[in-house]
């Protein structure tokens, strides 16, 4: 694969020409609203409907990256619920919770486990002075002892009824919605940088344009 900057620019222009103006505008709109300032971490989330709903939530709110921890269960969202959202996201698989946390900390993330701890923040009070990784567990079981013991902070959603918990996909939607809203209101560098924007644009064009692989071969042969 040619990674030359001028070739990538030419490829982006070439593939863009095979989309309607409306479709291309929508792609750029989504990229301008994409973020890696928040990421989601899903520990052994094996229920397909929950996995799919969380994936769809992430895409709808512009969260680009999802980290999955699969030491006990395989993460398998279903296309009928995810509604094609997964092809616009970046997934990172980890074999253990501690490995996931280490990788996230190396990228500067503040790791926040969802748990009704007495010291928990709410989506309205969580500090946003550095990128945050929200960690969710599986339905009915919650997070592992490792996930809780090694988190930097905890997050819970205040409830005022008799029921003690939300469905995990609902919890994810409520947390992400509020935190994204706060991120956008504050003077944070939450958007993609120029390099990330270009890389994702090319990935998305390859996914959106029918026969993109053949078109790319044609462009490469024209430039030889």
C-alpha positions as CSV (number, residue, x, y, z in Angstrom):
1,X,0.0,0.0,0.0
2,X,1.3,3.4,-1.0
3,X,1.5,5.7,2.1
4,X,3.0,8.7,0.3
5,X,1.2,11.9,1.4
6,X,0.5,13.2,-2.2
7,X,-0.8,9.8,-3.2
8,X,-3.2,9.6,-0.3
9,X,-4.5,13.1,-1.1
10,X,-5.0,12.1,-4.7
11,X,-6.8,8.9,-3.6
12,X,-9.1,10.8,-1.3
13,X,-10.0,13.2,-4.1
14,X,-10.5,10.2,-6.5
15,X,-12.7,8.3,-4.2
16,X,-14.6,11.4,-3.2
17,X,-15.5,12.0,-6.8
18,X,-17.5,8.7,-6.8
19,X,-19.9,9.9,-4.1
20,X,-22.7,12.4,-4.3
21,X,-22.2,15.8,-2.9
22,X,-24.7,15.1,-0.2
23,X,-23.1,11.9,0.9
24,X,-19.6,13.5,0.9
25,X,-20.9,16.4,3.0
26,X,-22.4,14.0,5.5
27,X,-19.0,12.2,5.9
28,X,-17.2,15.5,6.5
29,X,-19.9,16.6,8.9
30,X,-19.4,13.4,10.9
31,X,-15.6,13.7,10.9
32,X,-15.8,17.3,12.1
33,X,-17.9,16.0,15.1
34,X,-15.8,12.9,15.8
35,X,-13.8,12.6,19.0
36,X,-11.1,10.5,20.6
37,X,-11.2,12.6,23.8
38,X,-13.6,10.0,25.1
39,X,-13.4,6.3,24.5
40,X,-15.6,3.4,25.6
41,X,-14.2,0.2,27.2
42,X,-16.4,-2.9,27.2
43,X,-15.4,-5.7,29.6
44,X,-16.7,-9.1,28.6
45,X,-19.9,-7.7,27.1
46,X,-21.3,-10.8,25.5
47,X,-25.0,-10.1,25.2
48,X,-25.4,-9.2,21.5
49,X,-28.2,-6.8,21.9
50,X,-26.3,-4.8,24.5
51,X,-23.1,-4.8,22.5
52,X,-24.9,-3.7,19.4
53,X,-26.8,-0.9,21.2
54,X,-23.6,0.5,22.7
55,X,-21.8,0.4,19.4
56,X,-24.7,2.4,17.9
57,X,-24.7,4.8,20.7
58,X,-20.9,5.5,20.3
59,X,-21.3,6.1,16.6
60,X,-24.4,8.4,17.0
61,X,-22.6,10.6,19.5
62,X,-19.3,10.7,17.6
63,X,-17.2,8.5,19.8
64,X,-14.7,6.9,17.4
65,X,-12.9,4.3,19.5
66,X,-14.2,1.2,21.3
67,X,-11.9,-1.0,23.4
68,X,-13.1,-4.5,24.1
69,X,-11.8,-6.8,26.9
70,X,-12.5,-10.4,25.9
71,X,-10.7,-12.7,28.4
72,X,-14.0,-14.4,29.3
73,X,-16.5,-13.6,26.6
74,X,-16.3,-12.7,22.9
75,X,-17.7,-9.3,21.8
76,X,-20.2,-9.9,19.0
77,X,-22.6,-7.0,18.1
78,X,-25.4,-7.9,15.7
79,X,-25.8,-5.9,12.5
80,X,-29.6,-5.6,12.9
81,X,-29.3,-3.5,16.1
82,X,-26.0,-1.8,15.4
83,X,-27.5,-0.6,12.0
84,X,-24.1,-0.6,10.2
85,X,-22.5,1.6,12.9
86,X,-19.5,-0.6,13.4
87,X,-18.0,0.0,10.0
88,X,-17.4,3.7,11.0
89,X,-15.7,2.9,14.3
90,X,-12.3,1.8,15.4
91,X,-12.1,-1.3,17.6
92,X,-9.2,-2.4,19.8
93,X,-9.3,-5.8,21.4
94,X,-7.5,-6.7,24.7
95,X,-7.0,-10.0,26.4
96,X,-7.0,-8.7,29.9
97,X,-8.4,-5.7,31.8
98,X,-4.9,-4.7,33.1
99,X,-3.5,-4.8,29.5
100,X,-6.4,-2.6,28.3
101,X,-5.8,-0.1,31.2
102,X,-2.1,0.0,30.5
103,X,-2.7,0.7,26.8
104,X,-5.2,3.5,27.6
105,X,-3.0,5.1,30.2
106,X,-0.1,5.2,27.7
107,X,-2.5,7.3,25.5
108,X,-3.2,9.7,28.3
109,X,-6.7,8.4,29.3
110,X,-8.2,8.9,32.7
111,X,-9.9,5.5,33.4
112,X,-13.4,5.8,34.8
113,X,-15.3,2.6,35.9
114,X,-19.1,2.7,36.0
115,X,-20.0,1.7,39.6
116,X,-22.2,3.1,42.4
117,X,-19.2,3.8,44.6
118,X,-19.7,6.4,47.4
119,X,-16.8,8.3,45.8
120,X,-18.4,8.2,42.3
121,X,-18.8,11.2,40.0
122,X,-21.9,11.7,37.9
123,X,-21.9,12.5,34.2
124,X,-22.4,16.1,35.2
125,X,-19.5,16.3,37.6
126,X,-16.8,14.1,36.0
127,X,-13.6,16.1,35.5
128,X,-12.8,16.6,31.8
129,X,-9.3,18.1,32.0
130,X,-7.9,15.0,30.3
131,X,-9.3,12.3,27.9
132,X,-11.6,9.9,29.6
133,X,-12.1,6.1,29.1
134,X,-15.5,5.0,30.3
135,X,-15.5,1.3,31.4
136,X,-18.7,-0.7,31.2
137,X,-19.3,-4.3,32.3
138,X,-21.7,-7.0,31.3
139,X,-25.4,-7.0,32.1
140,X,-26.2,-8.4,35.5
141,X,-22.6,-9.0,36.5
142,X,-20.9,-5.6,36.2
143,X,-17.2,-5.0,36.2
144,X,-14.5,-7.4,37.4
145,X,-12.5,-6.8,40.6
146,X,-9.5,-5.8,38.4
147,X,-11.6,-3.2,36.5
148,X,-12.7,-1.6,39.7
149,X,-9.5,-1.9,41.7
150,X,-7.3,-0.3,39.0
151,X,-9.6,2.5,37.8
152,X,-8.7,6.1,38.4
153,X,-12.3,7.1,39.3
154,X,-15.9,5.9,39.3
155,X,-19.1,7.1,37.6
156,X,-22.7,6.5,38.4
157,X,-26.1,7.8,37.2
158,X,-28.3,9.2,39.9
159,X,-31.7,7.4,40.1
160,X,-34.8,8.4,41.9
161,X,-37.1,5.4,41.6
162,X,-37.4,2.0,43.2
163,X,-35.3,0.2,40.5
164,X,-31.6,0.1,41.3
165,X,-30.0,0.0,37.9
166,X,-30.3,0.7,34.2
167,X,-29.7,-1.6,31.4
168,X,-26.0,-1.3,30.4
169,X,-26.8,0.0,27.0
170,X,-29.1,2.7,28.5
171,X,-26.4,3.6,31.0
172,X,-23.9,4.0,28.2
173,X,-26.2,6.2,26.2
174,X,-27.0,8.4,29.2
175,X,-23.3,8.8,30.2
176,X,-22.0,9.4,26.7
177,X,-24.8,11.9,25.9
178,X,-24.1,14.1,28.9
179,X,-20.3,13.9,28.8
180,X,-20.2,14.7,25.0
181,X,-22.5,17.7,25.6
182,X,-20.1,19.0,28.3
183,X,-17.0,18.4,26.2
184,X,-18.5,20.4,23.3
185,X,-19.4,23.3,25.7
186,X,-15.9,23.5,27.2
187,X,-12.7,24.8,25.6
188,X,-11.3,21.3,25.0
189,X,-9.3,19.9,22.1
190,X,-11.9,17.2,21.6
191,X,-11.9,17.0,17.8
192,X,-9.7,14.9,15.6
193,X,-6.3,16.3,14.7
194,X,-5.5,16.8,11.0
195,X,-3.7,13.5,10.6
196,X,-6.5,11.5,12.3
197,X,-9.1,13.3,10.2
198,X,-7.3,12.4,7.0
199,X,-6.8,8.7,8.0
200,X,-10.4,8.3,9.0
201,X,-11.6,10.1,5.8
202,X,-9.7,7.6,3.7
203,X,-11.0,4.6,5.7
204,X,-14.6,5.9,5.4
205,X,-14.3,6.6,1.7
206,X,-13.0,3.0,1.2
207,X,-16.1,1.8,3.1
208,X,-18.6,4.0,1.4
209,X,-17.5,3.8,-2.3
210,X,-18.6,0.7,-4.1
211,X,-15.7,-1.1,-5.6
212,X,-13.2,1.1,-3.9
213,X,-10.4,-1.5,-4.0
214,X,-10.6,-1.8,-7.8
215,X,-10.7,2.0,-8.1
216,X,-7.6,2.3,-5.9
217,X,-5.8,-0.2,-8.2
218,X,-6.8,1.9,-11.2
219,X,-5.5,5.1,-9.7
220,X,-2.2,3.4,-8.7
221,X,-1.7,2.1,-12.3
222,X,-2.4,5.5,-13.7
223,X,0.4,7.0,-11.5
224,X,3.0,4.4,-12.3
